[in-house]
């Protein structure tokens, strides 16, 4: 069975054989959630780029993906 990567954007792909199907930066094994987590934890763009061999457009693509994903999220009050 041939598995192909699904391109989410120019820079983000999903492949069930790479990082358990999590969205990653195209051509890498760096998951989008890792990038968002590092930025949320206080790392600068430059630190993330140096640590994971990414460029600014990769980071912006990860942020864009996260923003679009969250914009569709529904929150319901329970009570």
Secondary structure as a PSIPRED ss2 file (coil, helix, strand):
# PSIPRED VFORMAT (PSIPRED V4.0)

   1 X C   1.000  0.000  0.000
   2 X C   1.000  0.000  0.000
   3 X C   1.000  0.000  0.000
   4 X C   1.000  0.000  0.000
   5 X C   1.000  0.000  0.000
   6 X E   0.000  0.000  1.000
   7 X E   0.000  0.000  1.000
   8 X C   1.000  0.000  0.000
   9 X C   1.000  0.000  0.000
  10 X C   1.000  0.000  0.000
  11 X C   1.000  0.000  0.000
  12 X E   0.000  0.000  1.000
  13 X E   0.000  0.000  1.000
  14 X E   0.000  0.000  1.000
  15 X C   1.000  0.000  0.000
  16 X C   1.000  0.000  0.000
  17 X C   1.000  0.000  0.000
  18 X C   1.000  0.000  0.000
  19 X H   0.000  1.000  0.000
  20 X H   0.000  1.000  0.000
  21 X H   0.000  1.000  0.000
  22 X C   1.000  0.000  0.000
  23 X C   1.000  0.000  0.000
  24 X E   0.000  0.000  1.000
  25 X E   0.000  0.000  1.000
  26 X C   1.000  0.000  0.000
  27 X C   1.000  0.000  0.000
  28 X C   1.000  0.000  0.000
  29 X C   1.000  0.000  0.000
  30 X C   1.000  0.000  0.000
  31 X E   0.000  0.000  1.000
  32 X H   0.000  1.000  0.000
  33 X H   0.000  1.000  0.000
  34 X H   0.000  1.000  0.000
  35 X H   0.000  1.000  0.000
  36 X H   0.000  1.000  0.000
  37 X H   0.000  1.000  0.000
  38 X H   0.000  1.000  0.000
  39 X H   0.000  1.000  0.000
  40 X H   0.000  1.000  0.000
  41 X C   1.000  0.000  0.000
  42 X C   1.000  0.000  0.000
  43 X C   1.000  0.000  0.000
  44 X C   1.000  0.000  0.000
  45 X H   0.000  1.000  0.000
  46 X H   0.000  1.000  0.000
  47 X H   0.000  1.000  0.000
  48 X H   0.000  1.000  0.000
  49 X H   0.000  1.000  0.000
  50 X H   0.000  1.000  0.000
  51 X H   0.000  1.000  0.000
  52 X H   0.000  1.000  0.000
  53 X C   1.000  0.000  0.000
  54 X C   1.000  0.000  0.000
  55 X C   1.000  0.000  0.000
  56 X H   0.000  1.000  0.000
  57 X H   0.000  1.000  0.000
  58 X H   0.000  1.000  0.000
  59 X H   0.000  1.000  0.000
  60 X H   0.000  1.000  0.000
  61 X H   0.000  1.000  0.000
  62 X H   0.000  1.000  0.000
  63 X H   0.000  1.000  0.000
  64 X H   0.000  1.000  0.000
  65 X H   0.000  1.000  0.000
  66 X H   0.000  1.000  0.000
  67 X H   0.000  1.000  0.000
  68 X H   0.000  1.000  0.000
  69 X H   0.000  1.000  0.000
  70 X H   0.000  1.000  0.000
  71 X H   0.000  1.000  0.000
  72 X C   1.000  0.000  0.000
  73 X C   1.000  0.000  0.000
  74 X C   1.000  0.000  0.000
  75 X C   1.000  0.000  0.000
  76 X C   1.000  0.000  0.000
  77 X C   1.000  0.000  0.000
  78 X C   1.000  0.000  0.000
  79 X C   1.000  0.000  0.000
